[in-house]
């Protein structure tokens, strides 16, 4: 299985400025993410940043890092720049691992890469069952509906498929939350950055809808293990520090 991992990492963050360099158990967040990524079967693991401080930090701990343009609007644009600079083949698979996920599930990285390599899709991602009505109604929890071949039909912040009761899922209907891990074929990345934002993308504020609008197949399988969340707030950061502390003590 041949694929690469790119970790987009920006210094600016509204809720946690300098997030990639914040320490968890004495090790920066970006180093923890990188060290988990290199445990996968990926041929290369590359941090993509636009900040010299992050570049220097990754270089210091011996990681592979690429400086990218500051004007990129999304991690997808940053990943494409790395793929271009490294001259990846157009059919090469690149997995986007977020720089704020120090507990990312290695099994899910492998799963999403393998799913794309074994399908005719241009993008692969993952989902998890929704078991609580609160999550179903939460617009921050993105929902996905799929066909019988695990290809995404639509992503939405609304509760889809529609059910007038909005009860906790049962045997008659299941809802799935989209997990924000992606594998891309380089050819799709090269096209994606030139497409204008689609109408549905603007409506839902979901970038993956641009790909669907242009006919790109998105493979979306149920994750083989639970997908840990990223670190977005001070509370998330403190919880991560406590978890590392417990693991160290044990």
Helices and strands as residue ranges (DSSP letters): E 4-9, G 19-21, E 23-24, E 27-28, H 29-37, E 44-49, H 52-60, E 65-67, H 75-85, E 93-96, H 106-117, E 123-129, H 133-137, E 143-146, E 152-156, E 176-185, H 186-192, H 199-204, H 208-213, E 218-222, H 234-249
